[in-house]
Amino acid sequence: MLRINDRIAIADWELAESFTRASGPGGQNVNKVSTAVELRFEAARSPHLTPEVKARLRRLAGRRWTGEGALIVTAETHRSQALNREEAREKLRALILAALERPKPRRPTRPTLGSVRRRLDTKTHRGALKASRARPSEET
């Protein structure tokens, strides 16, 4: 069981772990021991998350979201399998916590009359400056 916050806890049947050999430095240990962790969370079938949270989680997950609606989190920074398991669970927890936060709605605002006037004055000034650089016309 993975506790997300006071109200949400992910059941064990929703999580699946698989272990592979990690890439990178580590000497012969890398070639022998499967320390990298791939944590699979069946997010689409989870009864603990609301549809809005699932939609935000899918957007946050990006390429880590599979076609079946699972979220895959990997961890391979540590040489210990136990530390990588803990890191993968913490990454999943952080993603779900980020998805739980409702984005603040954007309230459209209008520019102030003064800012519009300043912008148009600047445009007029720049246009006049550029026009003064032009070659004089041949009207003699």
C-alpha positions in Angstrom: 0.0 0.0 0.0 1.3 3.4 -1.0 0.0 6.3 1.0 -0.3 9.5 -1.1 -2.0 11.8 1.5 -4.5 11.5 4.3 -7.4 10.6 2.0 -5.7 8.6 -0.8 -3.8 5.4 -0.6 -2.9 3.2 -3.6 -3.6 -0.5 -3.2 -1.0 -3.1 -3.9 -3.0 -4.7 -6.8 -2.7 -1.3 -8.7 1.1 -1.5 -8.5 3.4 -3.9 -10.3 7.2 -3.8 -10.0 9.8 -5.3 -12.4 13.5 -5.3 -12.1 16.2 -4.9 -14.8 19.9 -4.3 -14.9 20.7 -0.6 -14.7 22.8 1.2 -17.1 25.8 3.4 -16.2 28.7 3.0 -13.8 28.8 0.4 -11.1 31.5 -2.1 -12.1 30.7 -5.8 -12.4 27.7 -5.2 -10.1 25.9 -3.6 -13.1 26.3 -6.8 -15.2 25.1 -9.2 -12.5 22.4 -7.5 -10.3 19.0 -6.3 -11.4 18.8 -3.1 -9.5 16.8 -0.8 -11.8 13.1 -0.7 -10.9 10.1 -0.2 -13.3 7.0 0.6 -11.3 3.7 0.3 -13.2 0.6 2.0 -11.8 -2.8 1.1 -13.3 -4.0 4.6 -13.1 -7.0 4.4 -15.5 -8.5 1.5 -13.4 -7.7 3.1 -10.1 -10.9 3.6 -8.0 -9.0 6.0 -5.7 -8.6 8.8 -8.3 -11.3 11.0 -9.7 -11.6 11.4 -13.5 -10.2 15.0 -13.3 -7.2 13.8 -11.4 -6.6 11.0 -13.9 -6.8 13.5 -16.8 -4.2 15.8 -15.1 -2.0 12.8 -14.3 -2.1 11.7 -17.9 -1.0 15.2 -19.0 1.8 15.3 -16.5 3.0 11.8 -17.2 3.5 12.4 -21.0 5.3 9.5 -22.6 5.2 7.5 -19.4 1.5 6.9 -19.9 0.8 3.7 -21.8 -2.1 3.0 -24.2 -3.7 0.7 -21.6 -3.9 3.6 -19.1 -0.9 2.6 -17.0 1.7 5.0 -15.7 5.3 3.7 -15.8 7.9 5.2 -13.4 11.5 4.0 -13.6 14.4 4.5 -11.1 18.0 3.4 -11.6 20.2 6.0 -9.9 21.2 3.9 -6.8 23.2 0.7 -6.8 20.7 -0.8 -4.3 17.4 -2.3 -5.5 15.7 -1.3 -2.2 16.7 2.4 -2.7 15.5 2.4 -6.3 12.2 0.9 -5.2 11.8 3.7 -2.7 12.8 6.3 -5.3 10.3 5.0 -7.8 7.5 5.0 -5.3 8.4 8.6 -4.3 8.4 9.7 -7.9 4.9 8.2 -8.4 3.7 9.8 -5.2 5.0 13.2 -6.3 3.3 12.9 -9.7 0.0 12.0 -8.1 0.3 14.9 -5.6 1.0 17.3 -8.5 -2.1 15.9 -10.3 -4.3 16.4 -7.2 -3.7 20.2 -7.3 -6.4 22.0 -9.2 -4.9 24.6 -11.6 -5.9 28.1 -10.8 -8.4 29.3 -13.4 -7.1 32.1 -15.6 -9.2 35.3 -15.5 -8.8 37.3 -18.6 -7.9 40.9 -18.1 -7.9 43.9 -20.3 -4.9 46.2 -20.7 -5.3 49.6 -19.0 -6.1 52.6 -21.1 -2.7 54.1 -20.2 -0.7 51.0 -21.3 -2.6 51.0 -24.7 -1.9 54.7 -25.2 1.8 54.2 -24.3 2.1 51.3 -26.7 0.5 53.2 -29.6 2.7 56.3 -28.8 5.8 54.2 -29.0 4.7 52.7 -32.3 4.0 56.1 -33.7 7.4 57.4 -32.5 9.3 54.3 -34.0 7.4 54.8 -37.3 8.4 58.4 -37.5 12.0 57.6 -36.6 12.2 55.0 -39.4 10.4 57.4 -41.9 13.0 60.1 -41.2 15.8 57.6 -42.2 14.3 57.1 -45.7 16.0 58.7 -48.7 14.5 62.1 -49.6 12.1 61.9 -52.5 13.1 63.3 -55.9 10.3 66.0 -56.1 12.1 69.1 -57.4 
